[in-house]
Structures are given as structure tokens and as C-alpha cells.
Amino acid sequence: MQKNKLTPRLRRSPSLLCKIDHVSFVDGCIIRNQGHETYDSRTTTRSQLSRDSFHTRICDSGIVYSHQFCSLCDCAGNCNLARPVPQRITTVTVDNGVKLEVLDWGGNGRAVVLLAGYQTAHEYDDIAPRLTAFCHVYGITRRGFGASSRPHSGYTAQRSAEDVLQVLDALKLDHPVLAGHSFGGEDLFTIGAEHPTLVAGLVFLDSADDPTLPSSAYGIAEVDTKKLPASMTTPEPQPANSSFQAFRESQLKAHGVMEPEAELRQRYPVNPDGSIGEDSTPKWVRDAIFAGIQKPKYSNIHAPVLAILTAPLPMDEQFKKYQPTTADERAAMEPKYAVGEAFTNRTVQDLKAGIPNAQIVTLPGASTYIFLSNESDTVREMRSFVAGLH
């Protein structure tokens, strides 16, 4: 990602009335932090604003711009906040005292609903704008995360699927396509098996595996990590927390992908000095979700299915990437490769056995955040899939 040499200044935007959390823009000139500091957009830089822990711009009628400041700054679309897209945020009551955040990126055509796992629906802020070219895109943040309610119960796969159905009913969506990542795949399995007539199709974003399977089910030998090249075993450094941009760049360096800033701001508070605090989602929420998983009933799913899966890089490419220096290191990499291959193969096997007509796409070297590492591939496959639905 190319950094700007100069910090862009905010561009005046006539007749703009919006908010950034507790901040108001009036005619693009004055930014008022409700009783705190007042900024003039003609002289205030984006970096000055970021120190005050602003999240997303919420315009009148509940519309927000998921990529902060980009339409107001002079970066000409070259900064990390490019592609600002109007996004409407609402909440839907799904249970007694439980509300879920619902994002609406707009678009034309069939409704596509994006379901997250251990993140919020803002993890789709980068790809959703591209999907609006051929469908109307929504996103749901599951209970326990971000702006959704965090009750003490209701984190099973069954209850999560019921939450999703409540949102679909409230939005009056007719036969939408559901797309899920991580534990969003559990929602797809449950709804697809128990309510097959309510959806037009299911898209598994590297989430079509059976999460109840033990490692022994994959028939793989244990990897001797001590013999692997140092480049494969070096402990992952702590993410930089001086700013969200630094955090995202450390994600990119360590994992090859970085989450949208709006997603990070949903989960991490900002300290008075501008640095990022600890993840605000309690560990018990994630533990409760994992404890509530259930075995997928592949054969009960009759809706059209697209599964986009990760697969390990071929061994010759892994040798180039990790640079083993001895024969022992090269030999140790073989079973490590076999682990990833066995996982993908088992998922493909289960899909073909239970859903013979499922469309399966494997992307070697992709991150499990497949919609971030392989955004164009994901858009292409989803476009083709949606276009082929009746």
C-alpha cells in the first residue's frame, strides 16, 4: 500500500451534514466534537481527527461511509481509505432485549446477506462495494460482537441461525443468497438444512468444513515443528498498536491481509494517547460460540451451493517462500503441507458426498479470510453464482 507523502486535508463538501460518532460536519467547514474541541475542515488534517478516536461517518438518514474521511480528503483515492461507499446501519430485534446490527451497502438485484464469524459485518467493508454491482448487499453482526447486543446466552449455532432468520424476516428479503465466513458457515449449514425453501443459494467463504471433526479424522501424521525452517516457526510479533494504520500494516506483514479499519474500530477502543487498546469482545463470547457448534447435515441441503476454499501452496512455491536450508527442513515441510491438503480434501469430500451439485473453488495460498486475500476471485465467483440462480 502506497503511503501519501503529505497528510491530506479535508475537502469542503457543500450541504454536508453528518457525524463521526460524536462529531458533526456542517457544510464541510466546521467539525464540532460536542462540547470538546472544534475543528475547521479547511485546516484540520485527517491525522488530527484520528487521534480523537472517531469511527465511521454517520450521515443523515443513518447512512455512513465505511471508509473514513476518504471522500473528504485530498488523497484522490490513493490512501488506505479509498472506495468510500454509502452504507446504511440499522438494528433488528431478534430476541427479548437482543438487537443485531445490520449493514446495507445498497446495490441492485438479488439480496446477498454476508454473515461474519468472530468479527462484525464490517469485515466485509472492502468487498461489499464490489458486490453491489450485481446484487443488493446486506451484512449482519452476530450477537456478542460490535454494535450488536451481548446477552449472557444464545450463542449456539441453532440460536444464531434463528437470529439470522429474524433479520431476514424483518427486512422482508425474498429468497436471498447467504454468504458466511468462519462461524457464519454454521449459520448457512443450519438454515440450509432446516429452511431450504427460504434461500436462493449458500456461499461458503472457506467455511464449509465440519468443525466437530477431531484432528484424527484427517488421517495425517504429527508435524515435527522443530525441524521446520525458522521462517515457518518464528513466533508472530505482537501487532503494532500505535494507530489503526500501524495495526493494519502489521496484519499485512504477518498474515498477508489486513482487516478494514472500520472492523478494527468496532472491536478495539482507542486510548487517550491515540494507541489501540485490547479487544473489547470478551473471551467467553467466543468460547460460547465454539461450545455451541453442531455437525453439518450436508445431505439435507438442497439449495445451490458455492464453496470457495483455501488450499496450501504447491510445495515448490512453499520452498521458494520459506527457503529451507537443509534436507531435513525440506523433508519436515512435507507433512506440514499434507495437513493443509488433508483439511481441504476432507471438506471437498464431504461437500461432494452430501451436496453433489455444489460448486467448489479452491484457491491455493489464499488466507482463510479469503474475501480479503483473494477479493477479485471471490467477487468473480459470487457474480457467476448469483447470475446462474433462478
N, C-alpha and C positions, 0 to 999 in steps of 0.2 A: 504494500500500500504506500502510495506516494504521499509524503507529508507536505503541507504548504510551507513555503519559506516564510511567509508573513501570516500572522494571525488575522483571519478575515474579520471585517467589521460587519455589523448588522446593516442590512439594506432596508431602507424605509419601504413600507408596503402600505399604500393608501387604503383607508377604510378597513383596516385590520383590527379586529377586537378579539383577543384570545388570551389564554392564560398558560403559564408554565407552572403547574402546581399552584403555588400561591402568588404567581406573578401575572400582572396584566400588561398587555400591549395596547396602547391607544393610538390609532392612526400611525403606527410604526415609529413613533417618536419617543414616547415616554414609557418606560418599563417600571412599574411600581410594585415593590415587594411588600405589599400590605402592612404598612407600619414600620417596615425595616428600612432598607436602602432604596433609593430611587435612581434609576439608570436612564440615560438618554441613548437611544439606539443609534444615534449618529456618531457617538464617541465611545460606546461600550463595546468591548471585544467579547467574542464567544468564550474565551478562556476565563474572563472575569465572571461571566454568568455561571460557568460550570463549577466554580468554586462554591457557589451557593446551593448546590445540590438540587438543581432543577431536573425534572424528569421529562415529561413529554408536553408538547404544546397542545392544550385543550382549547379548541376554538368554540365559537358559539354553536349551539345545537349539539354539543357533545362530540364534535369532530376533533380528532387530534392528528398531529403529524408524527409518525412513529420514529422518524429520524430527526433528532433535534436540530433546530436552527438552520438547516441547510438551505431552506428556501429564503432565508433572510440574510445569509452571509454572502460574501463576495468570492466564494470559492469556485464559482462556475461549475459546481457539480464534481469537483475534484477531491473534496475532503472525504473523510470516512463516514460522513453522514449523508451521502448522496442518495438520490432517489426518494425524496420526500413524498409520501402518499397519504392522502386524507384517510383517516381511519376513525370510525365511529365506535365508541365504547359504551356499552350498556351493561346492566346486570339483570340476571334472571333468577327468580326464587325457585329453587328446586326441592327444598325440604323445609321443615319448620325452622325458621331463622337462618337458613343457609342460602346464600346468594352466590352465583358464579359470574365471573367477568366474561363478557362476550365481546369479541372484536369483530368489526365488519369493515373489511377493506374495499367493499364495493365490487364492481365488475358486472359483466353481462353473461347470461346463460345459466346453466345448471348450478345449483348451490353446491359448493365444496366446503366441508367443515373440517378444519385442522385441529387435531387433538394432541396435546403435549403429554409428556410423561412427568419427569421430575422437575420440569421447568414450567413457565407460564406460556400462554399462547403467543406472547411477544417473541418467542424464539423463532417464529415464522415471519418476523417483520421484514426480513430481506427477500424471501422468496415469494411471499404473498402478493406483492405488487405485480410480479410477472405472471402469476396465475390469473389475475383479473382480466387478462387479455382474452380468456376463453371460458371463464366461469365467474360466479359471484362467490367471493371468498369470505368465510367466517372462521373464527377461532374461539376455542373455549379453554379457559384456565380452570383446571380441576380444583376441587375443594382442598384447602390446606395451603395453597400457593398464591403468591402475589396479592392481587386485589380481591380474590375470592374469599369467602368465609373460611374460617379454620375451626370447625367444630371438633369435639373430642372423639367423634365416631363417624362411621360412614365411609371408610376408606377401602372397603373390599371392591374387587373387580365388579361384582354384581351391582353394588350401590353406585359405583362410578358410572356404569352403563345406564342405570336408571336416571342419573343426573343428566347425562347427555340427552337421553330421550325427552326429558322435561324441557331442555333448552330447544330441541328441535320442534317440539310441540308449541312452545311459546312463540317461536319465530315463524311458525306455520310453514316450515320448509317441506316441500313436496319431493319425496324420493331423492334426498341429497346423496352426494358421494362423501363418505367419511374417510379421512386420511389420518393415520396415527403413527407417532414415533414413540419408542420406548414403551412405557406402560399404556400409552394411547392404543397400542396394539391389542391390549387386553379388552379395551372398550369395543374395538372392532370385532374381536372374536365373539364376545358375549352378545352384542347386538346382532351381528350377522347370523349367529346360530339360533337366537331366540326370537328375533323380529325380522326375518328375511325379507318381508314384503315392504318394510319401511325405508329401505335404502336402495339406491340405484347401483352402488358399487362400493368396494372397500379398497383402500390403498394402504399397504403396509410399508412404512418407511423404515426399513431394517428392524421390523418389529414382529415378524411372522413366526419367530421361534417359539418353542414350548418352554416357558420359564420354569416349569416344575421339574424338568429333567435334571438328574444329577450328572456330574461330570463323567461318571462311569458309563452313561448311556451313549457316549460318543465314541467309545472304543479306542481311546488314544492313550499313548504312553506318557508318563510324567516327564516333564521337561527339566533337564538339569540346567538350571539358570546360571550356575556358577561357571559353566563353560561357554556361555554366550558371549558375543563381543560386548565390550564395555559400552558401546553406543546403544545397546539394547537394554542394558541393566542399570545405567546411571539413574539415580533417583531423580524424579521430576522436581524441578525447582519450585519453590513457592511462587504463586503468581504475584506479579508486581501490583502493589495496591496504592501507589501514589495518586493514581487517577484511573478513570474508567478506560481511557485510551491505552494507558500503560498496561492495565489488566488485560485488555483485549489483545494487545500485541504479544504479551507473554503467553496467552492462549494459543495464538497463531504459531508461535515458535515451538511450543511444546506439543501441540496436537494437530497443527496444520489447518485449524479452523478457529474462528472467533465468533462468539455469540453477539447478536445485535446489542447495542448499548442499552436500548430500552428494556431488553430482557434482564440485563445485569442490574439495572436500576430498580427493577421490581423486587429483586432478591437481596441486594446489598445496600445498607444505609451508607450515607456519606458522613464522615467525621468532620468536626469543626475545621480541621486543617485542610479539608478537601480530599483526604485519603479515603479509601474504601474500607468499610467495616466488615464484620463477619456475616456470613449468610444468615438471613433472618428467618429462614424456614427451619423449624425445629427438626431434629433428627427423628423424633417419634413419629412425625408425619410420614416420612419416607419408610420407616420401619413398618408402620401400619399398612401402607400400600403394599409392600412386599409380602407381608403376612397374609394379605387378602387375595393373593393371586390364585387363579384356578386353571386347570388343564384345558387347553383349547379343544373344542369339538370341531375339528376341521371338516369332517364329513357332513356336519349339519349346516354348513354354509353353502348357500345356493346362489347368492348374488355374485356378479362378476368381481373378480379379484385381480389386483395388480400388486405384486410384491417386488419392491426394489431392495436388493440385499447387498451388503458389503461382502467382499471376498478378499483373501490375502493376496498381496502382490506375488507374481511368479518368483520363484527362487532366484533366478538370475538378476532380477531387479532388486530383490532384497539384498543380494550380495553387494550390488553397487551402492545401495543405500547405507548399509551398516558396516561395510568394509571389514569383514573378518580377516584377521592376520595369520591365523594358523588353521591347519586341517581340522583340529579339534573344535575350533569355533564354528567352522563351516558345517561340520557334522552335527553340532548341537543346534544349529538353526533349522535342521530338517524336521525334528519333532515339533519345534515351535511353529513352523509353517503348517504342519499336519493338524495342529489344534484348531487353527483358524479354518482350514479347509474342511475338517470334520464337522465343525459347527455349521458352516454354510451348507454342506452337503446334506446334513440331517434335516435342516429346515426345508431345503428343496424337496427332499424325500417325503417329508410329512405333508407338504403342500400338494405334491403331485398325487399322493395316495388318497388324500381326503378331498381335494378340490382339483380334479383332473384338468379342468379348463382354465386354471389360474395362469395369468401371465406373469412370468418370473424373469426378472432382470438382475443380473449380478454385475457389480462394479468393483473390479479389483483395485485395492488400495484406497477405497473410499473410507471415510470416517463413519462411525455409527451415526453421527449427525450428518446423514447422507445428503440432506437438503441444504447443508452449508458447504460441505466439501465438494459436492457434485450438483450444484444448483441447476446448471443448464441441462444436465442429464435428467434430473428429476422433473423439471418443467416439461421437457420434451416427452418423457414417458407418460406423465399425467395428462398432457394435452391429447396425445394419441388415444389414451384410455378413455377419457371423458368423451372424445369425439365419436368413439365407437359404441357408446351406450345407447340403448333405445329409449 
